[in-house]
Amino acid sequence: MSETQDNTGADQKYFNGYWDPPVALAVCEQCDWVYVLPNGTETHICPHCFSVPLEKVNESLSQQNKLFYVQPPELLLPYKINLEQIHSRIVSFSQGIPFATPDIKRASSNDRIAQIYLPYWLVDSDIKAEWEIEAGYEYEVLSHRERYHQHQGGWQTEQVTEQRVRWEPRLGRLDRRYHNIPVPALEGQKVINQMLGQYEHSDVVPYKAGLEQKALIRLPDRNPEDAWVEAKPILQAYAAEECRIASGADQQRNFRWTSEYRSQTWTLLLQPLYATYYRDDDNKLVPIYINGQSGQIAGIRRASMKRGQRASLWILGAAIFLFILSITAGTVSFFAPPVLPFAIVCFIAAALIAITALIPVARVWQYNRAQRRGETSIP
Amino acid sequence: MTEMEPKFPPPNYILDASEIDGIEVYKPAPPDQIEHQTLVEFKCPSCGAETAYSISEGGLSCSHCGYFETQEHEVSGRAAPEYEFTLETIGLASQGWDTDRVEMECQSCGVKTSLPIELKTHQCAYCGSNQVIQREDPQEVLRPRFLVPFEIDHEKCQQIAIKWLGGSWMTPRDLKNIKNIERFRGIYLPYWTFDAASDASWKAEVGHAKTKRYYSNGKWKQKVVIEWRWEAGTLNLNYNDQIISGSKRLSKRLLKAVSDWQLSKLTRYEAKFLAGLQAQAYDIPLDSAWEQARDEMRENTRQACIDQASTHRVRNFRMQLDFADEKWRYILLPVHIANYSYRGNSYQVIINGQGGTIAGQRPVDWGKVWLVIAGILSPGLLLCLVGVITVLLGGVGIIIGGLGFVLLVIGIFISVAIGMKAAQMDDI
C-alpha cells in the first residue's frame, strides 16, 4: 500500500488534490456514472450504458469533492487480457445465439472497446474482541452393511465409512490487525461480481499516473464512511474464519463477539474492465463487459428477429414455389394422369415446408424471451 | 451480536493451543482431568490401616478401627454415555496393550512389582496395601467409565452356593455339607455393550403346502405338494446394550449363565468401588467384541426376517442388513468366583455379584444317575420281554410287546436327556 488515508475523523475532507497531471471529471446523465477522463480526452460515449456521450463537469475537483470521493487511487490491477483474446471471447459469447445480429462481430473492433477501471476499497483495521463459536471437528465413523445369501457362503460384510461433525464450544480473545480486507466501493458491486467473477488481488501494483493509459476511471459512489457499514460484517466473517482456524476446527457456526475497531486505513484499488457493444435490430446499443483480469464475459445475448423473419420468408418462398408447382402439375394431370403423383408430392412438401417456415421466427422469439428472464446488467 | 459474560474466561474453561498469533482459544475442561492418577491407594484417615469397599455397607470401611466412609453412587443407568466407532478408536483399540506386564511401585513401601497388564487392582504382597491401578490406556475412551456395583456380599454367596450345591438330585448327597468351599473373591470383569439400529430387507421362496387330488389305479388319491412363491419384507430392529464379555479367562458358558445384569444400575466409575476387590481389564479388544455382537445381532435379525415369512418353509433366503448408529461402552460388571474340591477334584463356581445368579461345575453321582436311568428303562424292557415270551407261547404278546416298545423308546429319550444334563453339569 503506497498511500493510505486515516479515516477516523467524521469531518475529514478526503480531497488532497494529488492528481498529476490534472484530470477532468465526466458524468453520464443516463446512468449517473462519474468518471475521471484520461488526459487529453475530449468526448466519449458512456462505456457503461452506451446511451449518451459523457458530459464534462466544469466545476473544480475541490468543488466536486463535496459530492464524490475524488482522490487518486493507491493501487491498480493491470489488464491481463489483450484485444486478440477479447475477440475470441466475443466469438464464443456469440456462439449459440440463433440468428445473431451481424453487428455482434464488430463488438471486438478497436473503436468500440472501452477500458474502465472500477474502484474497490481495501481496509485495514485493528480489532480487539472476545469471541465465541461452535467449532465443528470432522471425524469418520464406521458402520457395516451385511449381505446374506443362503447359497453363497452365508454372510458377507462390507464396512461403510460415514463423515460426521462433532460440535464443541470454543471461546477466546482476539487482538489482531487485519490488512487489505476488500470492501465494495460501488453500490452494484455484488452484481458485478456475479457477472464478471471476483478479481484476484495478489498482483496489484502501485498506481502511477499514465498507467491507466486510455482507460476511464470510475469514481467510487461510496466514501469510506459509507463503506464502513459493509466492511464490519466482512471483517467479522474474516475474524470468524480465523477463530475457526485458531481452534483447529474444520467448521464453525454461531459466531458471536464483542468487538472494538481501531485505526482503520483505507486504500483505493482499481480493477480493470473492458466494455463494448453491438447494435440490435432497433439499432440500440447492447453492452458487453469483460473482466480485464480473468477474461470472464457477461452481457445480454439477443437474437435478431429481422434475420429470423428473413429466413422464414425464404422458406415460405420455397413453399409457395412448390405449391404453385403442385397446382400446375395438378392441372396438367387432367391431360396426363401420370403427373398426378408428382403434384401430390409437391403439395405435401409445400405444406410441410410452409409449417417449418415458422421455426426461425419462433426460435428467435423464444430465445429472446428466455434471455430477458435472466437478464442482468451492471447497475 | 449478543452481550457476553463479564468474567473471562468462564469457569471450567482452559487455555487451548491456538493456530494463529493474536487469538487466544479456550475450551471446556475435560471433566475427569484432575482425578486421573495411575495408582490410587486407600488408607484409613483415622488409623492409617488399609480400607476396602464393603459390599454390605456400600462404602469404604476400615476393618481395624471401624471407620466407614459412604460412597456416593452416581447412577446413570442405560443413559450412561456411549461412544461411536470412530476410525481413530477402532485403530487404537485394535492395537490392544503393547506389553504383557507392567511394573508398578507401591506408594506405601516402595516395592516394585511386575503385574499382568489386565489387572486393575492389586494388593501389595509386602505391606498389604490395597491399590487400584488406573494406568494410561491406549486411548482415553478405553478406560472403564461405568460399572455396576456389587450387591451380593461374600456371606450371601456362601448361602447361595450351599443351596445350589444341594439343589440337584444328580449331585452326591453330602455335597451340600461341604466345608472346603473357599471364600468367594469379588472381581469386576470387563464387558463391552453395543447399540445399533438395523435396517433389513429380505427375499425368499416360501413354501405353501397344498393338498392335491390325483387319480391312480382306478382310485382318487390325495397328496401334499409344496408350492414355492417369492416373498419379500423389511424389518427395523433396535439393539440396545448387547453385552459381550471382554475377558478370555473365564468360560463363556459360565459367564453366559450368570449374565442377567440389570444395566439400569450402571454407576459412574470411581476407584473406591474397586478398593480391596479384584478387577480385570479387557483382553478381548473392541473390534473383536463388536464382531461377536454384530454376529449375534445379524443372526437374530435373520431369524426375525424368516419369522416374517408366511410359513416356516423357506428356501433361497437372502437379505441385506444395514447397521446404523453403532455405539459402544466399556463397563465393569461384578462377579464372585470360588473354587472347591470334592473327592480330589477341583470345581469352579461363579455368582452374579448384582443379582446372585449362580453357575458352575458340580460333581455328579453317576451311580445315582445310572440307577434312575435303569429305573426309567426297565418297565419298557420288561414289557418287551413279556411280549416276546407271550408271542412265542401264542398269546396276546403283540399288544404287550408294542406297549413295552413304546415305553422303552420314551424311556430312552428321557434317559438321554438326563445323561446329557449330568454330563453338562460335570463338564463345564
Interface residues (C-beta under 8 A of the other chain):
Chain A: E130 E132 Y139 E140 V141 L142 S143 H144 R145 E146 R147 Y148 H149 Q150 H151 W155 T157 V160 T161 R164 E168 P169 R170 L171 G172 R173 L174 D175 R176 E242 C243 I245 A246 S247 G248 R256 W257 T258 S259
Chain B: M1 T2 E3 M4 F8 P9 P10 Y13 D16 A17 S18 E19 I20 D21 G22 I23 E24 V25 Y26 K27 P28 E84 F85 T86 L87 E88 I90 A204 R294 R298 R302 R315 N316 F317 R318 M319 Q320 L321 D322 F323 A324 E326
